[in-house]
């Protein structure tokens, strides 16, 4: 069973549909007990870091998510769900992230040729043989929509990078923890391959 965490900030329907199309049994939930019973966890998200972090704390989901990671359950953060794994974000300096991964979330600095948010298709370049990228070609196009990016302290966790003004970590991987800045559920064939790889872990 895969638990999709519903904390009022995610594009739940499209994520659920993608997982089910890959053969997964899915539960959309905001209950800590459901997280305890599941095999895998997906934390999606669209919106503001501070609002999301407060919602997770107020509902008790923060502790349940940390516990799931400690119990070695397979965890996938998508977009804001990836950013929430880190300590803090420049978007909301008074809000603490989950602190599951060490590092910060930085804002893109707009320039003459750099529009923020980063929106649309861009290349995912492999930096490691990550299980999520099995049968995914190097420099495959995936779909982004974000103004902030993760800046991991542990550089080796950046299993995939994307160029947008700078090379940023667009896919991170540490043990049982995976995170993608792009939206696999909106990335057509490549995204569905990544989703299927996650389901098969």
N, C-alpha and C positions, 0 to 999 in steps of 0.2 A: 504493500500500500504506500502511495506517495501522498503526503500531506502538502497541499498548497495553502500557504498562510494568507488568510483574508484579514487584513487590518485596515481596510478602507482605502488603500492607496495603490492597489494593483489592477492591472488589466487581466483580471482573473479568467474571464471567459476564453480568450484566445490561448492563454497558457494551458488551461485545462483541455481544450480541444486538441492542441498539439500533442500533449502527453497521452491522451486517450487514443489518438490516431497512431501512436507508436506502441500501443498495446498495454498501456499502464492502467492499473486500477487506482483511481484518484479520489481523494477526499478534500473538499474545500472547507477550511475550518479556521476558527479563531479560539479554539479550546485547547488548553494545555494538555488535557488528557488524551486528545487525539494525536498530538505530537509524540507523546510517550509510546503510543501503540504503533506508529508508522515505521516503515523501513527507511524511507527517504523523505527529505524535506525540500520544498521549493519556496523561496522567499522572493516573490516578484515585487514590483513597485514602480510607480510613476508619481512624481510630486516632489514636495519639499522635504529635505533631510530632517529638519527639526521637528516638523509635524509627525513624520513617520516614527522617529525615535521616541517621541513622547507617547504616541499611541501604543507602541510595543511595550513601553515601560508600564503604562497605566493599566494595560490588560493582562500583565504578567507574562506576556509572550517572550519578552527578552530573556528571562531566566530559563524558560522552556527551550528556547532555541540554543542557548549556550549549553544546556544540558544535553541536547540532542547531538551537538558536535562532540562533546566530551565522550559520549557513548559510541562514537565512531559511526553514527548514521550518515549516510551520503547526503550532502547538503549542496544545494545550488541556489545562488543568489543571481537575480536578473536585474540589470540596470540599477535602479535605486536600491534594490535588494542586495546587490554587490556592494554598493557604497556603504550601506548600513553595517557591513561586517567590520568596518574599520573604526578607528578611535574617534575621529571627529571630521567635520567637513567645514570648509571655508564658507559654505552657504549658511550655516547655523552654528556659530562658534560657541554658543551657550548650550548646545545639545550634545550629549555623548552618544557615540555609536555603540555597537555591541562589543567592540574590542576583541573580537574573535581573531582577526588578523591585525597586525601592527602596521600603522601607517595613517595617512591622511587622505582626504578627498579635496582636490584642488579645482579651481575654476579656470577654464580656458581664458586666455587673455586675447580679446579680439584685436585683429590687426587689419592691415589694408586688404589682405587676401584671405582673412580668416573670419568667417561668420560664426557667431554664437547665438543659439545652440548649434552644435554639430548635428546635422540632420540629414539622413539619407544613407546611401550605400557607400561602403568603404571596405578596404582590404584588411583581412585578418592574416597576419604573418606569424607562422609558427616559430616559437622559441624553445619548445620542448615537446616530447612525445606524450602529450596529454591524452588520456583515454577518451575525453570528449571529442577529440579531433581524429579519431580513427576513421579512415576512408574519406576524410575531408581534405581536399587539395590545399596546398600552401597558397596564400594570397587569394583565397576565396572571398567573395563579396558577402557582407552581412549588413544588416540594417541598424542604424544608430539614431537616437534622439536624446541628446543630453548636453548640458552645459558644464558639467563637472566630470572629473576623471579621478581614478584612484592612483595614489602614489605610495606603493608598498615599501615598507622598510626592508623587507626581504626580497631583494630584486629577483632572486631565482624563482619566486612564485609566479612571475609574469610568464605564463606559458604561451601567450599570444599577444602581439602588439599591433597597434594601428597608428598610422601617421596622420596627424591633424595638427599642423603647426609644430608638433613635437611627437616623438614616439611615446604613446601612453599604453599602459597595461589594459588591454581590452578583454583578456581572459586570464584569470588567475587560478592557480591550483596548488593546494597544500594538503597532502594526505587525503582525507575524506571530504575536503572543502573545495568546491568549485564556484567560480563566479564569472559572469559575462557582462560586459558593459552594453553590448548590443542586445537586440531582441531576437532570439532564435525563433520564436513563434511567428515573427514577421519576416524571416530571412529565407523563405521559400525552401528550395531543395536542400541547401546547405544547413539551414536552421533545423529542418526536420531530421537531418542526419545527426546533428549534435544532440537533439532531444532524444532520438532513439538510442544513441550511445549512452546517454544518462540513464535512461530506463533500463538498459542492459547491464549497468554496472553491478 
